Every structure is written in structure tokens, then in C-alpha cells.
Amino acid sequence: MSEAEEISIVEVEPIQGRDLIFIEGFPDVGLVGAIATSYIVDRLEMREAGYIDAELLPPLISVRNEQIKELIRIYYRDRIVAIVSDIPIPPPMIRPLSQSLVNWIKRKNGKLLISVSGIPEPNRLDIEKPEIYVLGSRPEITEMLVRLNGANRFKDGFIAGIKGMLLRDAVRAGLDAAIILAQAHYNYPDPGAAGQVVSYLSKFLGIEIDVKPLLESAEELRLRLRDLMMRTDQVMRGIQKSKELELPPVYL
Amino acid sequence: MEEWRRNIWRRILEEFRRVEAEISRMEDEFFRLMREAEERSGCITPLYNVYESGDEVRLTADLPGASKEEIGLIAGEDYLRIEAPCRSPLRGGEGRRYVLHVRLPAKIDPQSVKARYKEGVLEVVARKKITGYRIRIE
């Protein structure tokens, strides 16, 4: 069995169209991606259109309001496809999932894959408005993202986990991809940072998304996401996520 | 590949999986025990981090829904204790308290402790207690 075959991406409703933009918010630093993507799904009233299943996922289901839910769900509306997960991606699943997702998006002729995440900021407590950092799979994409609303460049560093693998696999496959990061608490849920990313994405997508309700419910959200944050922290330890606080070695 | 080599590899892989499953079982046990203890006592253990540098010990704890006036902080030589009511109207959250008791990685001077509460995060900074003799370098 090849790595990619261990993952099944199932469309319950056909996801098709031109210039599709894929946004993934798998849980990691500050749950920024998870909070931002789930919020976008909710505000844009996106439809649940599919799910991702894998042998490597724990035998779990989510139950919400008496409804049985898949752990990793795909939402779709107009030209936006969003992927959200109720659990952090188990480390053995990261590589095959990344490859399968990139292949799938490539088959759909996707225009862009956007990873949303947090950049660990030890001084987060003193930062009122977290800064946005961007990195594209090609310099032209980075350029376009930087010009939009004065985002910063992600110049040097490491990106661990599914977000890093997706960028790498996208580069290898010639798929346009980008990562959008907000300065965030490393292992406390950070709705403030997520709000910044949502504002940025709303400009990028040209869709109005009001972040006020997100910031207003921040306190409750942080308490409710404590369990997911703890589980995510555990997984981040297993994939050297702390490496993101370091710089790659330079010898000259 | 020869049969015996394949067998060795298979056994090594099986051993890896067994160790992985065992670690995951221990982690799950940790979460279960913590969860059950919280449910029984009605206390919430906040997420927290302890940082140790050359002359400081710094602790941050995520206490959403608490208020500055109601946070009780006790500093001992080798521990910090934080208690605070949680006012967030969550399912089963009414009347809950945050309780955190952390043993510190180094002795501190309890009178040097400074704390601030900002946007739901409590930060406590303490100077390390230094006792010893100054040695002249020759």
C-alpha cells in the first residue's frame, strides 16, 4: 500500500469549480488555524461537503447536537473549500495526509492552498495586535500576499508539522500554496491572533467577514478549547514544533 | 530481500508500534485522570508554562474568565499557588474555580514576586534565591 492510499478524501457533495481556494486550519500553535478556519466556515455558512478518513486516525466520532460528525471535515461554498479537524493530526498521518491533500487539490485544478497557523511569540502578552507573517510557495505569491495590507515576510525559520509538509509537497507538485501566520501564544488558545488572520483573509478573499463576534466570545472559546489545546500541545512535542522558535543554521 | 532480514525488520517495526501504542495509552491515562479529578472537585487546572532563566523563574497561566481582583496568588520558596473563580458561563462551568499548584524548578525569593493579569493570562515573575559563597577566580 502506498502512503497516499492510506488516506481517503471523500466528497459527499461534488466539490468543483474554477479557481478554487483551499484553506486548512489543522490545530497547532495557539489553535490559530483551527479557530480562524472554523469561524470562517461558520460566518460564510459553508456547507459540509466531505470528509477525510484514514486508518491512522483514532477510532472516534464527534457528536454535536445529536448529529454524528466526521473528525476531519471539508466545507465548501462558492469558490472556497475549508478543511477543519476536531483533533490534532497524529504524527504518523502527517506525511501521507499532506501528499493526498496536495494530489487531490491538484486534481481539482485548485488555484491556491492556504495554511493558517500561529507563529509562537514569547512576548505575546505585550502585543496588542498580533502581526501577520506570510510565505508563498513561489516568490510571486509571497509578493502578492505581502503587498496586501502590509503583511510581514516569513524570512528564515522552521515550519514543523502538517503546515510545513503541505508547503513542501505543494512546491514539489507545482501547486500554488501559502502559509499565513499570526503571532500567537504557543500553547494557549489564541482567538485574538485568529481574529487577525480572519481579517487578513477577508481582505485577501474579497469577502466581508466581521471578526467582532469572534473577539467577543474569545474568553469562552479559550476555556472551551482547553482540551484540544492540551492534546495539540502533546502532539506538537512529538514533531519538534518548538523548532519554530529557532533559526536554521548558517555557516557563512 | 532475504526472508530472515524481512522478519527482523518486521519485528523491529512491530516493536516500534508497540512502544508508540504504550506511550499513547499513558498519555490518554494522564488526560483521563486529570479530567476525572477536575469533574470530582469542580476545579479547573489551567494551562500553564514555567520558564527558567539565569536569575528568574517565570510562570504564565491561561485563566480566561477570571478577574484581577479575585485571583489569589501565594508564593512559597519552591512553589506558586494560584486560585481564582472562573466566571465564564460555560456548560457546567458555573461556580468552578481555577486551582493551580506548581512546584518550581528552582528556589525563589517569595518577596521578589511580581504578577500581572492581562487579557486572561496571568504572568508571575520571581527572582531566584541565591545562597552561597562568592569564589574569587584565580
Interface residues (C-beta under 8 A of the other chain):
Chain A: P92 L125 H185 Y186 N187 Y188 P189 G192 A218 E219 E220 R222 L223 R224 R226 D227 M229 M230 R231 D233 Q234
Chain B: E20 E27 F31 I44 P46 L47 N49 T60 D62 P64 G65 C86 S88 P89 L90 G93 K118 E119 G120 V121 E123
